[in-house]
Amino acid sequence: MNVMIVLIPIALFMAAVGLAAFFWSLRSGQYEDLEGAAHRVLIPDEDDIAG
Amino acid sequence: MALSLTEAGRASGLAHAEDSEARADPAAFVRRDAGGRDTLELLVQGAKCAACIRKIERGLLALPGVSDARLNLSTSRLRVAWSPGSVAPKRITDALAQMGYGASAFDPVAAARQVDEEGRRLLRYLAVAGFAAMNIMMFSVPVWSGDGEMGEGTRTLLHWISALIAIPAALYAAQPFFRSAWRALRVRRANMDVPISLAVFLTLGISIAETLQQGAHAYFDGITMLLSFLLIGRYLDHRLREQARTAARDLLALQSVTASRIGADGRVVAIGAGEIAVGDRLILAAGDRAPVDGVVIEGVSELDRSMLTGETIPQAVRVGDAIHAGVINLSQKLVMRAMARARDSSVAELARLIEAGEQGRARFVRLAEKAAALYVPVVHSLALATFLAWTFGPSLLRLAGVEFADVGLRVALTNAIAVLIVTCPCALGLAVPAVQVVATGRLFKRGVLVKSGDALERLAEVDVAVFDKTGTLTLGRPRLVSAAAPDMLQAAAALARVSRHPLSRALVEAAGQGVAAKDAREIPGEGIESGQMRLGRRSFAAPECDDAADGAAELRFSNGVAAPVRFAFVDTLRADAAQTVAALRVRGITVELISGDRPVAAEAAAREAGIEHWSGGASPSDKTARLAALRAEGRKPLMIGDGLNDAAALASAHASASPGTALEASQAASDVVLQGAQLMPLVEAIDVARMARARALENLRFSALYNIVAAPLAAAGFLTPLIAALAMSGSSLIVTLNALRLQLRWSRT
């Protein structure tokens, strides 16, 4: 059971990283245009067209 | 979600000026950003897919100097930035037009780019609550599954870790509920957030007490999960409002007029309507809508005042005459002096009427509020009863001769709180917003803009529809109805081709292709003259004839030889007006017409649309009086109108709708805005509103049933944290799925 002492902080830390990532995405405006984002993935990059 | 805005932002009145001229010069809306670049926000029509994004962004970036072009597909907004002086703003809209997309510049005042702060905050609360719920679950699942095997020490350790996460998270994420509950309590009212807040505090308290005593029943998982679900409901509700608000703002921003101001040096500059100052000299070209109140200082023309009065016959103006904001200049260029700013124009009296109307509507109680009013007292007395029963029950039973041991204060308290926790209105909080989000989202895609959730609820209840005529039931565009000899019609049309007057245009439309008379001269307010031939007012073209009895809009034509001809016009009904009226009637809604136009015109339109009850010549206060009379009879009127003269009626009706071409004040006073030229979406909106109401009631009934089952279990002391968690998530899932059923029903039809 001693391993929990290590595992629990690791698990909490990982979750906190996820939460921080969400806050970052929220602040950087990634939820402003959900519909556009769904379509943008289909647009090839400029330099891909030649190849 | 792409808006179909092609019809929006157009004056619904008689004038249909050439688009290139009517399109505002975007130069007035250019703003300098922090990086020293010029930026422009445009609303793009018709962009719906990946290919559009690519085409537009690449196309604009190819223009010299353009450094940034980004299209937001959800809002149809395009933001372009370029280094100052490198490209004329007009080139950007022209480039878009060449690519096949209509674009309208935004009035940055009307469409101030507001970051949705409230929405972001709710998302943050939701993220924290979700984070806490998921992590606590990591400790709760071992506790549940290790029941009996896990040592007390380990269990308490896991509870303590849960507490460390849950307490700060719950206190942070429950803030919206605390604030709302506090606001309600301060005015001595109870809303749904009062029991929620109470449950949060009590649950945290009892769980900490339980953990301190190394007990088994800590509800840290339940409370964070509950908050997550409630916040989902809250966020959905907020998004619904925000989406409608943004779309409504965009629609109005599209309408915003630019004005041409004559500067001190005599040069003409394009400015936004918001920048007009009192005393400015403004050019009002034919087809332009007056942006502010003012006086004519140069020119003679005719005005379309249908937006203000419903009257379709143009009114002649000359130097010294007043012009009200919203009227459309029909025939000749005018110069006007602004007498008020855009904000203060023609609306003082109107604002008062609208305010009076809205007070009546404020009495409307939302479905969720009704449920809360029933729910809060019942649940709180049940919790109290549980406490009393467990405290005094055993001794009473013993008095009655039944053997029953005392359970102690702790068990009584735990069970009472368990009642509060399990009945916490998790499903109830989702029951209505989930349905409304699905319903309005669906309508939004069909071009029907529902302003708020309670608008949908009110729309479901209407049983009488009151239509305005001009611009609502009709297109506000005249159509030739009288027969005439073909050669006379062609001769008259040759004269009419030189004029922009709506009646001339209707005549040309009826006559078809042809040439314009070369030496024709238009005399403003009178008619057109070419040699012997005259087309225009009776007094101008055929003074020897009598007035016609029918009072319809007319043109007279004489060629100086034969007897003068009379061309009569009526306002064109919207293509689906009669169909809409019939469809409303099928749904048990009676239909009335009330118009500010002359009674004859109102009668003709009513006949054609199949409306039995009609009245004409109604002033704005006549309209509100009629609605008040209907309400006094216990009916629930739906008002549909577009003009400034309808705004007060729109605000005072039980529910109201306006076409996308309606004036700003009318749209602001309406619950529902129909984009596009059709009326049938209104019927669909009523259908959807009724279905949504049925679904919301189902959800509320389900929540009640859930509480009826769960509350006694909790009161009897059978509730464990596991059951509480399952019950709460289960009921939330069920109401959400039931709301989504609304979407399914549509996909099939």
Interface residues (C-beta under 8 A of the other chain):
Chain A: M1 I8 A11 L12 A15 A16 G18 L19 F22 F23 L26 Y31 E32 D33 L34 E35 G36 H39 R40 L42 I43
Chain B: M1 C49 A50 I53 R54 L71 N72 L73 S74 T75 R120 L123 R124 A127 V128 F131 M134 N135 M138 T154 I161 I165
